[in-house]
Amino acid sequence: MRKSIIASLAVLIACSPNPEAEKEVPRRQFIKVDEIDSSIKPGDDFFMHVNGTWYDTVKIADDQAGVGSYSFLNIPQKQLLENILTEVSSTEHPKGSIEQKVGDFYASGMDTTAINSRGFTPVQPILDQIEAISDLNSMKEFIASELKSNNQTLIGLGISPDDENSSINIVHLRQTGLGLPDRDYYFKSDSSTLGIQNAYKTYIATLFELTGSSSGEAAQASEDVYAIEKALAESHKTRIERRVVKENYHKLAVSDLEKKQPNLGIESILGDLGLDADSLDVRQPAYYEKLNNLLASVSLADWKTYLKAHTLSTYASYLSTPFENASFEYSKVVSGQSKQLTRAQQIVQQVDRQLGFDLGQLYVKRYFNEDAKQRVHDLVNNLQKAFEQRIDKLDWMSDSTKAQAKEKLYAINKKIGYPDEWREYPVSIDRGKFFENVLALRKDASRYQLEKFGKEPNREEWGTTPSTVTAYYNPSLNEIVFPAGILQYPYFDLYADDAVNYGGIGMVIGHELTHAFDDQGAQYDKDGNVKNWWTDEDYDKFKAKTQQLIERYDSFTVLDSVHIKGAMTIGENTADNGGIYIAYDAFKLTEQGQDSTLIDGYTPDQRFCLSIANIWRVKVRDEFLRTYVNTNSHSPAMWRVNGPLMNFEPFYAAFPIEAGDKNFKPKEERIKIW
């Protein structure tokens, strides 16, 4: 979730002063009325009506792919983390303390003189292991050893709840093996995709040249790697196909998989990992069938080249500057970002990725207001009540299914701000060895996951760090999570009126609640098991309504001939369209929601809608947007505003929306699911 947002972030953050001092806080304008573009009719394009002036004047920094709220709000957020890391890295702390680990890890990454002096020698031992591979068995041993370093180049292995028995964690295998952003990038021939393909091949060739290969040898190695990846890509399910939950669950005995696909050596790999599993789930069987065949048909020399390429690509950002530059040269073609982040920004991201919950504890202590946590908890409870009322009023769902839906709704586990139990990192961090620190933390991440096998899921665990600007719903645990990072303006502010907060964080809460009942979430019961709790007739009606939404979003144009993929984004679009109604109904349960007082010339209902446009205020580069549409399950920001609003009845009452407006829909075409 993500010219005024960035500028006012420091004072508008939810970790602002204690509410006791509210009287001292000057009145703030949460809706920037001077940035509304009155030349654009609300019914033509509400996103640009609210954000147009900002959009036309804001500049995307050279080292960024976009600017604004949602994920781009993590940009100023990282500055707060950099402040913490600069401070703690400048002094000594007791060995093993949180401050010592995050401070010394940050310092080790900032020491570019030491990193550059080592060139690629830190990764040489792994390359030597690959070179020593003499047969298929030793290759499997290498794959298992790399899995222990959280490198899932050929085997995508994870430990998480069994889809049909969420009380136990099992082994899941998923498709992997590619270097490009998605399997479709290997088969498209438009100029944009060809540019990305060529940039990727150049990147792989450059990595080989940097480790001593001639230009001719490097170019051939790159082609060999690409050929293997393209063969693997042929077996990959598309992102749309992966949305069908039951078709991506295939539980079978490990012994049966060993017999069917002996070249994988899955029994020995699991044994090397210490996983005493008699069964597992193969998410995408076609991938492992293809891999089994390729292990026999592709020469060992080519496999070693492939493994070297993916090893170098995995670790390039932790090596000397030439490797880092090579990685950026490729990534900028995908993102449109023309300038690399500062070294400090890069290492802040690295610390957040690998020691995120240690860093998160320091962030929460410095910046998070506990009153925000309680206020948002109250909002969640209010939205649950509103959602229950909406379920009761549905004209397409039977009473028996409604009862099941409400039971699931109130079984949702709510996590707000930060974890009650903090994850620990039992790793020794050396201030002078960046690569070794990265590798040690990768191994710890793998250990942490592997130790979950055969145990009951930890329902207190968080899947994101507290400082991250995001929110999520997890169907297998039936939980919603709102980190401290998103509990700030424009999503939430303790001093904002209810219209702004319900149109902001309320919309996000409603969105996540609706995920429990989107095309995927609806297939899980209240305990997180894939189980049908619908009547057949009700589920058919539900699918018919989601199909309407798929077709509607298919019609939205993003860039020239590029359209939103309705089937790929249906879960997020369902959540957006449900979330807006649930948030509004909850807003109307508040005292301010029943009021008609004007603020800055706008009614409460108008401010609710304006806030929705505010929270998706984003501007991105075209290159980034093309990749986003092909790989992201969310619709672009503009259509997260205009798409739901064209179906939202109160929007038509709040603003002068007329037949003939570009986004006007007659009542019979306003799609409602939840």
Secondary structure, DSSP 8 states (H G I E B T S, - for coil): ----HHHHHHHHSTT-S-GGGGGGS----SS-GGG--TTS-TTT-HHHHHHHHHHHH----TT-SEEESGGGGHHHHHHHHHHHHHHHTTS---TTSHHHHHHHHHHHHH-HHHHHHHTTGGGHHHHHHHHT--SHHHHHHHHHHHHTTT--SS-EEEEEEETTEEEEEEEEEE-----SSSGGGGT--SHHHHHHHHHHHHHHHHHHHHTT--HHHHHHHHHHHHHHHHHHHTT---TTGGG-GGGG--EEEHHHHHHH-GGG-HHHHHHHTT---SEEEES-HHHHHHHHHHHHHS-HHHHHHHHHHHHHHHHGGGS-HHHHHHHHHHHHHHH---S---HHHHHHHHHHHHSHHHHHHHHHHHH--HHHHHHHHHHHHHHHHHHHHHHHH-SSS-HHHHHHHHHHHHH-EEEEES-SS---------TT-HHHHHHHHHHHHHHHHHTTTTS---TT--SS-TTSS--EEETTTTEEEEEGGGSSTTT--TTS-HHHHHHTHHHHHHHHHHHTTSTTGGGB-TTS-B---S-HHHHHHHHHHHHHHHHHHHT-EEETTEE--TTTSHHHHHHHHHHHHHHHHHHTTSTGGG----BTTB-HHHHHHHHHHHHT-EEE-HHHHHHHHHH-SS--HHHHHHHHHTT-HHHHHHTT--TTSTT---GGG-----
